[in-house]
Amino acid sequence: MAHATSLVNVMHQHRLAEPTAYENLLGDAIERAFAAGIHDLDGIVRMLNDTGPAGPDPAGPDGEPWTAARLEAELARLGA
């Protein structure tokens, strides 16, 4: 049996720390949107505003309602 001699480190397969409660809530909410057949950004934003979590991070800058721009910025921040 051949063994791989090098490993590929794919960025989304690891993280420096466990997800926060907020990150888990946000991920769960996005998964619920997908499960409900919502796949467009505006639909996900509507669902987040209806069901939470408050956005962006309530411990962060403002805790204001989600917008498409806020969700994109928050996902970019969390994925950095």
C-alpha positions, 0 to 999 in steps of 0.5 A: 500500500502506498503512503502519501509522502506529503500532506496538503494543509487545506485552510478550512480543515483546521483552526487555531481554537474551538468555535465560539458560541456565537460562531456555532450559532451563526453556523447552525443558523446558516445550516438551517437556512440551507436545509430550508432551501434558502441558498441566496444571500438575501434569503439567508440575511432575512432568516438571520434577522428573523431567527438570529443570532444577532449580527454581527458578533453581539460582543463585537462592534454593533450587534445591528441587524444583518445586511448582505454586506454585514454578512459578507464581511462577517464571514470574511472575518471569521474565515480569515 
